[in-house]
């Protein structure tokens, strides 16, 4: 794949020269320590560290070019590509490099303040028990085709998600279940990804140090159901008992509202909670 093909659709500050567009790309990285010959290095603006500090190291390791939303550092003498949004650029490039696995593997994204992890584990267990080969990305651990891996982030960087999805597809996997944090949505870690199913659990007061207001927090969650530059999820699954449910507008073909209220199409009735477990009748459209 050439650099021109990789960055097709990415919003660039200036067009690539024909020579640069023709450069062959061997891989992508945002960590300079993992860069190999022919890789494209993405330098992010961090809360504590400016990724441009590591661009020269990436170049010395064989990087073909560096991509950033910030201007070229004075001490960098390689190919520098400035884009409108660094993390969105990486998300788009990763999806292109790994040949859009989200078009073949069913992505289920779960967002909400509470309940994401439980919902992810239950969904993955149901699909796996039904015979599907599954992957899961979450707070506690990652799972890929029965293998358990450590989880450094609730929602990893876009490159890691696409790399994981491509590996799952190679193993014959059909379903990827992922917790999708509001931080990941706001920062662009899943920008342009196609989610087959999007799930909303609830919205309570949290993460205001990052989002500032509850309205901005809700808006970040809403991005999973009304994404930019990609079709809306085929299925939207919404908690009818949460007041924020009404704000999670979706253009999805199919919408299921679940909960205890009469408005829920998928409802739990006759709930019995004991030390031995939880039992209830599950009622769907009568």
C-alpha positions as CSV (number, residue, x, y, z in Angstrom):
1,X,0.0,0.0,0.0
2,X,1.3,3.5,-0.9
3,X,1.2,6.5,1.4
4,X,-1.3,8.1,-1.0
5,X,-3.7,5.2,-0.7
6,X,-3.2,5.1,3.0
7,X,-4.2,8.7,3.5
8,X,-7.0,8.8,1.0
9,X,-9.9,10.5,2.8
10,X,-7.8,12.0,5.5
11,X,-8.1,15.8,5.8
12,X,-4.6,17.1,5.0
13,X,-3.3,20.6,5.5
14,X,-1.5,20.3,2.2
15,X,-1.5,17.7,-0.6
16,X,1.2,15.1,-0.8
17,X,3.8,15.4,-3.5
18,X,3.6,12.7,-6.2
19,X,6.9,11.3,-4.9
20,X,5.7,11.1,-1.3
21,X,2.3,9.7,-2.3
22,X,4.1,6.8,-4.1
23,X,6.1,5.8,-1.0
24,X,5.4,2.2,0.1
25,X,4.0,1.7,3.7
26,X,4.9,-1.3,5.7
27,X,3.0,-0.5,8.9
28,X,1.7,2.2,11.3
29,X,2.7,3.2,14.8
30,X,2.1,5.9,17.3
31,X,4.8,4.6,19.7
32,X,8.2,5.4,18.3
33,X,9.8,2.4,20.2
34,X,7.8,0.1,17.9
35,X,8.5,1.7,14.6
36,X,10.2,-0.4,11.9
37,X,11.5,0.3,8.5
38,X,8.8,1.7,6.2
39,X,6.4,2.5,9.0
40,X,4.4,5.8,9.2
41,X,4.7,7.4,12.6
42,X,1.7,9.3,14.1
43,X,2.7,12.0,16.6
44,X,-0.2,13.0,18.9
45,X,-0.7,16.0,21.0
46,X,-0.8,14.6,24.6
47,X,-2.0,16.0,27.9
48,X,1.6,15.6,29.3
49,X,3.8,14.8,26.3
50,X,4.1,16.2,22.8
51,X,4.5,13.2,20.5
52,X,6.7,15.3,18.1
53,X,9.5,14.8,20.6
54,X,9.8,11.2,19.4
55,X,9.5,11.8,15.7
56,X,13.3,12.0,15.1
57,X,13.7,8.7,17.0
58,X,11.0,7.1,14.7
59,X,12.8,8.4,11.7
60,X,16.1,6.9,12.9
61,X,14.3,3.6,13.3
62,X,13.3,3.7,9.6
63,X,10.0,5.6,9.5
64,X,9.0,6.6,6.0
65,X,7.1,9.7,7.2
66,X,5.6,11.3,10.3
67,X,1.9,12.5,10.6
68,X,0.7,15.1,13.0
69,X,-1.8,17.9,13.4
70,X,1.1,20.1,14.6
71,X,3.8,21.8,12.5
72,X,7.1,20.1,11.8
73,X,9.7,20.3,14.7
74,X,12.9,22.2,13.8
75,X,15.1,19.2,14.4
76,X,13.1,16.8,12.2
77,X,14.5,16.3,8.7
78,X,12.2,13.6,7.3
79,X,8.9,13.7,5.5
80,X,6.3,15.5,7.7
81,X,2.6,15.4,6.9
82,X,0.3,17.8,8.7
83,X,-3.4,16.8,9.1
84,X,-6.5,18.5,10.5
85,X,-6.9,16.0,13.3
86,X,-4.2,13.5,14.4
87,X,-6.3,10.8,16.0
88,X,-9.0,10.9,13.3
89,X,-6.2,10.6,10.7
90,X,-4.8,7.5,12.5
91,X,-8.3,6.0,12.8
92,X,-8.9,6.4,9.0
93,X,-5.4,5.2,8.1
94,X,-5.7,2.1,10.4
95,X,-9.0,1.2,8.9
96,X,-7.6,1.5,5.4
97,X,-4.4,-0.3,6.2
98,X,-6.2,-3.3,7.7
99,X,-8.7,-3.4,4.8
100,X,-11.8,-2.4,6.8
101,X,-12.4,-5.4,9.0
102,X,-15.4,-3.6,10.5
103,X,-17.3,-4.3,7.3
104,X,-17.0,-8.0,7.8
105,X,-16.7,-8.5,11.6
106,X,-19.8,-7.3,13.5
107,X,-18.7,-4.6,15.9
108,X,-20.8,-4.1,19.0
109,X,-20.0,-0.9,20.9
110,X,-21.2,-0.4,24.5
111,X,-21.2,3.1,26.0
112,X,-22.5,4.5,29.3
113,X,-21.3,5.6,32.7
114,X,-22.0,2.3,34.4
115,X,-22.5,-1.3,33.2
116,X,-20.3,-1.3,30.2
117,X,-18.0,-4.1,31.5
118,X,-20.9,-6.3,32.6
119,X,-22.8,-5.9,29.4
120,X,-19.6,-6.6,27.3
121,X,-18.9,-9.8,29.3
122,X,-22.5,-11.0,29.0
123,X,-22.8,-10.3,25.3
124,X,-19.5,-11.9,24.5
125,X,-20.4,-15.0,26.6
126,X,-23.8,-15.4,24.8
127,X,-22.2,-15.1,21.3
128,X,-19.4,-17.5,22.2
129,X,-21.8,-20.0,23.7
130,X,-23.9,-19.9,20.6
131,X,-20.8,-21.0,18.6
132,X,-19.4,-17.7,17.3
133,X,-15.7,-16.9,17.5
134,X,-15.5,-13.6,19.4
135,X,-13.2,-10.8,20.5
136,X,-13.8,-8.4,23.4
137,X,-12.1,-5.1,24.4
138,X,-12.8,-3.9,27.9
139,X,-11.7,-2.4,31.1
140,X,-10.7,-5.7,32.9
141,X,-9.2,-7.7,30.0
142,X,-9.2,-8.3,26.2
143,X,-10.2,-11.6,24.7
144,X,-9.5,-12.9,21.2
145,X,-10.8,-16.2,20.0
146,X,-10.6,-17.7,23.6
147,X,-7.2,-16.1,24.5
148,X,-7.1,-13.6,27.3
149,X,-4.9,-10.5,27.2
150,X,-4.2,-7.6,29.6
151,X,-6.2,-4.4,29.0
152,X,-4.1,-1.2,29.2
153,X,-7.1,0.9,28.1
154,X,-10.9,0.6,28.3
155,X,-10.9,1.6,24.6
156,X,-7.5,1.3,23.0
157,X,-6.2,3.6,20.2
158,X,-7.8,3.1,16.8
159,X,-4.7,1.4,15.4
160,X,-4.9,-1.2,18.2
161,X,-8.6,-1.8,17.6
162,X,-8.2,-2.3,13.9
163,X,-5.1,-4.5,14.4
164,X,-7.1,-6.6,16.9
165,X,-10.1,-6.8,14.6
166,X,-7.9,-7.9,11.7
167,X,-6.3,-10.6,13.9
168,X,-9.8,-11.8,15.0
169,X,-11.0,-12.0,11.4
170,X,-7.9,-14.0,10.5
171,X,-8.9,-16.5,13.3
172,X,-12.4,-16.8,11.7
173,X,-14.0,-14.4,14.2
174,X,-17.3,-12.8,13.4
175,X,-18.1,-10.6,16.4
176,X,-16.1,-7.9,18.3
177,X,-17.6,-6.5,21.5
178,X,-16.0,-3.3,22.8
179,X,-16.6,-1.0,25.7
180,X,-16.5,2.5,24.1
181,X,-15.7,5.2,26.6
182,X,-16.7,8.9,26.2
183,X,-13.0,9.8,26.1
184,X,-12.5,7.5,23.2
185,X,-15.4,9.0,21.3
186,X,-14.4,12.6,22.0
187,X,-10.8,12.0,21.1
188,X,-11.5,10.2,17.9
189,X,-10.3,6.7,18.8
190,X,-13.2,5.0,17.0
191,X,-13.7,7.8,14.4
192,X,-15.1,6.4,11.1
193,X,-15.5,2.9,12.4
194,X,-18.7,1.1,11.5
195,X,-20.6,-0.4,14.4
196,X,-23.2,-3.0,13.6
197,X,-24.7,-2.6,17.1
198,X,-24.5,0.3,19.5
199,X,-25.6,0.0,23.2
200,X,-26.4,2.7,25.7
201,X,-26.4,1.7,29.4
202,X,-26.9,5.0,31.3
203,X,-25.6,8.5,32.0
204,X,-24.7,9.7,35.5
205,X,-22.4,12.4,36.7
206,X,-18.8,11.5,35.9
207,X,-15.8,12.6,33.9
208,X,-16.6,16.3,34.1
209,X,-12.9,17.0,34.5
210,X,-12.6,16.0,30.9
211,X,-15.9,16.9,29.3
212,X,-16.7,20.0,31.4
213,X,-20.5,19.7,31.4
214,X,-23.1,17.0,31.4
215,X,-24.4,18.2,28.0
216,X,-20.9,17.7,26.5
217,X,-20.6,14.3,28.2
218,X,-23.9,13.2,26.7
219,X,-22.9,14.6,23.3
220,X,-19.8,12.4,23.4
221,X,-21.9,9.3,24.1
222,X,-24.2,10.3,21.3
223,X,-21.4,10.1,18.7
224,X,-21.6,6.3,18.9
225,X,-25.3,6.4,17.6
226,X,-24.9,9.3,15.2
227,X,-21.4,9.1,13.8
228,X,-19.7,11.3,11.3
229,X,-18.7,10.1,7.8
230,X,-19.9,6.5,8.4
231,X,-23.4,4.9,8.4
232,X,-25.3,4.7,11.7
233,X,-25.3,1.3,13.4
234,X,-27.8,-1.1,12.1
235,X,-29.0,-1.8,15.6
236,X,-29.3,0.7,18.5
237,X,-30.0,-0.7,22.0
238,X,-31.1,2.0,24.5
239,X,-31.9,2.0,28.2
240,X,-35.5,3.3,28.3
241,X,-35.3,3.9,32.1
242,X,-32.5,6.5,31.7
243,X,-33.6,10.1,31.0
244,X,-30.7,10.5,28.6
245,X,-32.2,7.8,26.4
246,X,-34.3,10.4,24.6
247,X,-31.2,12.4,23.6
248,X,-29.4,9.4,22.1
249,X,-31.0,10.0,18.7
250,X,-30.1,7.4,16.2
251,X,-30.6,6.9,12.5
252,X,-30.4,3.1,13.0
253,X,-32.7,0.8,11.1
254,X,-33.6,-1.1,14.2
255,X,-34.0,0.4,17.7
256,X,-34.6,-1.7,20.9
257,X,-35.4,0.1,24.1
258,X,-34.9,-2.1,27.2
259,X,-35.7,-1.6,30.9
260,X,-38.4,-1.8,33.5
261,X,-40.6,1.0,32.3
262,X,-43.8,0.5,30.1
263,X,-42.0,2.3,27.3
264,X,-39.4,-0.5,27.0
265,X,-40.0,-3.0,24.2
266,X,-37.6,-5.4,26.0
267,X,-38.7,-5.6,29.6
268,X,-37.8,-7.5,32.8
269,X,-40.8,-8.5,34.9
270,X,-41.3,-10.5,38.1
271,X,-37.7,-9.9,39.2
272,X,-36.5,-12.2,42.0
273,X,-33.1,-11.3,43.5
274,X,-31.6,-13.8,46.0
275,X,-28.2,-14.9,47.3
276,X,-28.4,-17.6,44.6
277,X,-28.8,-15.2,41.7
278,X,-31.1,-13.0,39.8
279,X,-34.2,-14.3,38.0
280,X,-36.8,-12.5,35.9
281,X,-39.3,-13.0,33.1
282,X,-38.0,-11.4,29.9
283,X,-40.9,-9.9,27.9
284,X,-40.3,-8.7,24.3
285,X,-43.1,-7.0,22.4
286,X,-45.7,-8.9,24.3
